[in-house]
């Protein structure tokens, strides 16, 4: 983890009809859904594109750090101030 890297939990729903952020659940985990199926990493790629777009970051600055094959993931975003994410989606962070 780099000093400017922020990690946060995400619960992903693949085949969710559209690519969107549903908000932060009561457990503090960011809820997201993507239209892509969880085949050959397509859902993870769609999640990375969605989060990069929502955070105003290049796709290369966002990655799935843990949970590649799970609905619950840890996402890492580089070059992003923690205040930006906390303001956007309040809730616990790792």
C-alpha positions in Angstrom: 0.0 0.0 0.0 1.4 3.4 -1.0 1.1 6.4 1.3 -1.6 8.0 -1.0 -3.5 4.8 -1.4 -6.9 4.5 0.3 -8.6 1.1 0.8 -12.3 0.6 1.4 -14.7 -2.3 1.4 -17.2 -2.7 -1.4 -20.0 -5.2 -1.8 -20.5 -5.9 -5.5 -23.7 -7.2 -7.1 -22.9 -8.5 -10.6 -25.6 -8.7 -13.2 -27.3 -5.9 -11.3 -29.0 -4.4 -14.4 -26.9 -1.2 -14.5 -23.6 0.2 -13.3 -24.3 2.3 -10.2 -23.4 3.0 -6.6 -26.3 2.2 -4.2 -24.7 3.9 -1.2 -23.2 2.8 2.1 -24.9 0.0 4.0 -25.5 -0.1 7.7 -22.3 -2.1 8.1 -20.3 0.8 6.5 -19.6 -1.1 3.3 -20.1 0.7 0.0 -22.8 -1.1 -2.1 -22.3 -1.2 -5.9 -23.8 -3.0 -8.8 -22.7 -3.6 -12.3 -24.5 -5.0 -15.4 -21.5 -7.3 -16.2 -21.5 -11.0 -15.3 -18.8 -12.3 -12.9 -17.1 -14.2 -15.8 -13.4 -13.7 -16.7 -13.1 -10.7 -14.4 -15.7 -8.6 -16.3 -17.6 -7.6 -13.2 -14.4 -6.5 -11.4 -13.4 -4.5 -14.5 -16.8 -2.8 -14.6 -16.5 -2.0 -10.8 -13.1 -0.4 -11.3 -14.4 1.7 -14.2 -17.4 2.8 -12.2 -15.4 3.8 -9.1 -12.8 5.6 -11.2 -15.5 7.6 -12.9 -17.3 8.3 -9.6 -14.1 9.5 -7.9 -12.8 11.4 -10.9 -9.7 9.2 -11.1 -8.0 7.4 -14.1 -8.9 3.7 -14.3 -5.3 2.9 -13.6 -5.6 4.5 -10.1 -8.3 2.1 -8.9 -7.8 -1.7 -8.3 -9.4 -4.6 -6.6 -6.9 -5.3 -3.8 -8.7 -8.3 -2.3 -11.7 -10.4 -2.9 -11.3 -11.0 -6.7 -13.7 -13.9 -6.7 -16.0 -12.7 -3.9 -18.9 -10.3 -3.7 -17.1 -8.5 -0.8 -14.0 -6.8 -2.0 -11.4 -4.4 -0.8 -10.8 -1.7 -3.4 -7.6 0.5 -3.4 -7.6 4.0 -4.9 -4.4 5.8 -5.4 -3.8 9.6 -5.5 -7.0 10.3 -3.7 -7.4 12.2 -0.5 -9.3 10.3 2.2 -11.5 13.4 2.7 -12.9 13.0 -0.9 -14.1 9.5 -0.3 -15.4 10.2 3.2 -17.3 13.2 1.9 -18.7 11.2 -1.0 -19.5 7.9 0.9 -19.4 8.3 4.7 -18.7 5.1 6.6 -15.9 3.1 8.1 -12.7 2.5 6.2 -9.9 0.0 6.5 
